[in-house]
């Protein structure tokens, strides 16, 4: 991806999450479209399953319960038995959220697979940067997606 493309994508994401950008916002791919009701629970809506992603991709989703106080992404490198808690996601008042997890290390080879799940209001001792032996217990847990490093 070129530097201009990355900067354009970053500006678009920030504008959408901030609710600014002038005029009508483009419809994002999410369960919140006008043709479908918002599904109950917590969902990862982007990237799609089996996507190839960079070291720090943007992960977008929704949560139907707007009283949720915290959403964290959990990354499981599939060759290991560790589940890494990522920094907290930004949550909008309408339940849309965005996070930017670490997918491996900067020098992780292309093609390595990782599972990602979002958790809302975890009940386990889930601190960013900590490693667990399984998915953490939480008030809500999302769908699991598999991604591959670019």
C-alpha positions in Angstrom: 0.0 0.0 0.0 1.4 3.4 -0.8 1.9 6.0 1.9 -0.9 8.2 0.4 -3.3 5.3 0.4 -2.5 4.5 4.1 -2.9 8.2 5.1 -6.2 8.5 3.2 -7.5 5.4 4.9 -6.4 6.7 8.3 -8.1 10.1 7.7 -11.3 8.3 6.6 -11.4 6.1 9.7 -10.8 9.1 12.0 -13.5 11.2 10.2 -16.0 8.4 10.5 -15.3 7.7 14.1 -15.3 11.4 15.0 -18.6 11.9 13.2 -17.2 14.8 11.2 -16.1 15.2 7.7 -18.9 17.3 6.4 -22.0 16.1 4.6 -23.4 12.6 4.7 -21.0 9.9 5.7 -20.7 6.9 3.3 -22.3 3.7 4.6 -19.8 1.4 6.2 -20.0 -2.4 5.8 -21.7 -3.4 9.0 -24.7 -5.0 10.5 -26.1 -1.5 11.1 -27.3 -1.0 7.5 -30.9 0.2 7.0 -32.0 -3.2 5.5 -31.0 -5.3 8.5 -31.6 -4.9 12.2 -28.6 -4.5 14.5 -27.8 -8.1 15.7 -27.6 -8.6 19.4 -24.2 -8.8 20.9 -20.7 -7.9 19.8 -19.4 -8.3 16.2 -16.3 -7.8 14.1 -17.4 -6.3 10.8 -14.0 -5.5 9.2 -11.6 -6.9 8.1 -13.4 -9.9 6.6 -12.5 -13.5 7.5 -9.4 -14.8 5.8 -8.1 -11.2 5.0 -4.4 -10.5 4.6 -3.5 -7.7 7.0 -0.5 -5.6 8.0 1.3 -5.5 11.4 -1.2 -3.0 12.8 -4.6 -3.3 10.9 -7.7 -1.4 11.8 -10.4 -3.7 13.1 -14.0 -2.3 13.1 -17.1 -3.7 14.8 -20.4 -3.0 16.6 -21.9 -3.8 20.0 -25.7 -3.7 20.4 -25.5 -2.8 24.2 -24.4 0.8 24.3 -23.8 0.5 28.1 -20.6 -1.5 27.4 -17.7 0.3 29.0 -14.8 -1.4 27.3 -14.0 -3.4 24.2 -10.7 -5.2 23.7 -9.4 -7.2 20.8 -7.7 -10.5 21.6 -5.2 -11.9 19.1 -4.3 -15.6 19.0 -1.3 -16.5 16.9 -2.6 -19.9 15.7 0.8 -21.6 15.9 0.9 -20.9 19.6 -1.3 -21.4 22.7 -1.3 -17.8 23.7 -4.1 -15.2 23.5 -2.8 -11.6 23.6 -5.0 -8.8 25.0 -4.7 -5.7 22.9 -5.1 -2.0 23.8 -8.7 -0.9 24.4 -10.8 0.0 21.4 -12.5 3.4 20.8 -16.2 3.1 21.2 -18.8 5.6 19.8 -22.1 6.3 21.5 -24.0 4.3 18.9 -22.0 1.1 19.6 -19.5 1.3 16.7 -16.0 0.6 17.7 -12.5 0.5 16.3 -9.2 -1.0 17.4 -5.7 -1.4 16.0 -4.2 -4.7 17.3 -0.7 -5.9 16.9 -0.6 -8.9 14.5 2.5 -10.7 15.5 5.8 -8.8 15.6 7.0 -6.3 12.9 9.2 -9.1 11.4 6.5 -11.8 11.4 6.7 -13.6 8.0 3.8 -13.2 5.5 1.2 -15.9 5.6 1.3 -16.6 9.3 -2.3 -17.0 10.6 -3.9 -15.3 13.6 -7.4 -15.4 15.1 -9.0 -12.2 16.4 -12.0 -11.9 18.7 -13.4 -8.9 20.4 -14.5 -9.0 24.1 -16.7 -6.4 25.9 -16.3 -5.8 29.6 -14.1 -8.8 30.3 -14.4 -10.5 33.6 -11.0 -12.1 33.5 -7.9 -10.1 34.5 -7.5 -8.9 30.9 -4.9 -6.2 30.8 -3.5 -4.8 27.5 -0.2 -6.6 26.8 -1.1 -9.6 29.0 -1.2 -13.2 27.6 -3.8 -15.8 28.6 -4.1 -19.5 27.9 -7.6 -19.2 26.3 -10.1 -16.6 25.2 -11.0 -14.4 28.2 -14.4 -14.6 29.8 -16.5 -11.4 29.1 -19.9 -10.0 29.2 -20.0 -10.3 25.4 -17.6 -12.1 23.0 -17.6 -11.6 19.2 -17.3 -13.8 16.2 -13.8 -15.1 15.6 -12.1 -14.1 12.4 -8.9 -15.6 11.0 -6.4 -13.2 9.3 -3.0 -13.7 7.6 0.0 -11.4 7.8 0.8 -9.6 4.5 
